[in-house]
Amino acid sequence: MFKKVRFLFLVIIFLPLNARHWCMNGGIDFNYARYTLDAIAPQSGYLAGPHFALAYKKARSVYTGLHFDGRWNAGLLCASSDLCNSSCVSGANSHANVADYQADWRLGYFFVSDQERYSLTPFTGIGFQHLSYQLDPHMMRYKYYQVYVPIGAEFLYHSPRNFSIGLKTLYRAGAYNRLRVSTPCVEDACDSTCDDKIKLNYSQGVYIAVPAVLHYRQEKRVGFHLSMIPFFDWNRFANTCDTNSDCVVFPIPTNKRWYLGVTAALGITF
């Protein structure tokens, strides 16, 4: 039933839109990552994964789009001291395994100047992020679930030489923030009647990017583009306290992470 409702929602949103103003692209994300949990040495390394976007953009009209980014380990994430002396070895020293998924739907307006040299697209919408952060060997695993409201804008300069460059900023306001914590020692012994999702305090994130796009139009209604998008992404999952099955209060640390990387994508406009 849920799948039918979701499909009907997408049809209502996208079907009335003119097919001549669609933009679809896919590619990869690659970035340096650094995670910091309170009282735990920061873990850093590299992540990589797929990028996908589908958007409708018509000059001086509504803008709407779907975006997805997934990231996983591209090597080991270790404490900075381990990276310096090359002592980060799987199974020997503490390291982190990460899976980070972000998906959102955006709705806004596509403003274009009279000569179509400049454009501005403010937008908002709704998004979901799932972060699995596991400390190995045989340590804690944190699974974060967040529903957020994206608030942002994209400004672009469109060169007559089929090139665009600009600035995109995005603020993620956490609306629903939950965490599930598991450990190899006590997970099986946990009281099955308790609620294992912990409510977090206010969480938030910031995304800043500089999109650079090369355009090539083969026909009047079909075009191709190559995008290189350097970006900085910061997120904070807030701390809280919880009570386990033995009525012992224990703290949940703040998890701060930032990414510095690039998205490379190939797209089509039709």
C-alpha positions, 0 to 999 in steps of 0.5 A: 500500500505504501509503495502505491501511495509513493508512486501516486505522489511522484506521478502527481508531482512530475507528470504535469511538467513539460518534458523539454526541461528535464535534467538527469545526471549520474556519477560518483562522489569521492571525498576525504572524511573526518568523524569525531565522537566525544572522548574517542580519537577522531577517525579519518580517511576516504569515502566514495559512492554513487550520485544521482539527480533528476530535476525539472528546471524551466526558466521563470517557473517551478523547480523540483528534483530528486537527489541521492548520494551514497558513500562507503569506505574507500580504504580504512578510516583510522585515527589521525596518529595511525594514518601518520605512522601507517599503523592502521591495520584491519583487525589490529587497530581501531578503525571505522566502517561507514555507510552514509546515505542521503536522499531528498526531494526539493521544490523551489523556483528557477529565476533567470535574468533577461539575457539568461546569463544568471540564474538563482534557484531557492528551494526547500523540501524534505530529506532522509539520511541514514549513517551507519558508523561502526568502530572495529574491531568488536566495538560500538556501532551507531546507526543514525536515522534523520528526517531533515528539511533542506533549505538552500539556493543555487546561483549560476553564471551561464557563459555564452561558451557553453560553460556554467559556474556558481555557488550552491549552499544548503542547510539541513534542519533535523526534524526527526533524529534517532539513533540505535546503538549496538555492541557485540557483547550486550546486543543479544542480551538486551531487553527486547521489550524496550525501545531501541531507538534513542531520540537525539537532541537537535541535529543539523548540517551544512553543504557548500559546493561550487558547481562547474558544468560544461554543456554540449547540445546535439539537437534543439531539445537534447543536450549533454553536460559534464559536471565537476562539483567541489564540495564541503559537507558538515553534519552534527548528530547531537548528544543525549542520555539514555537508560539501559535495561538495568536502569543505568543512565549512560551518555550518547556522544555527539558525532561530528563529521565533515567531508571535503571532496568532489562530485563528478557526473555526466548528464542529459537534458531533454 
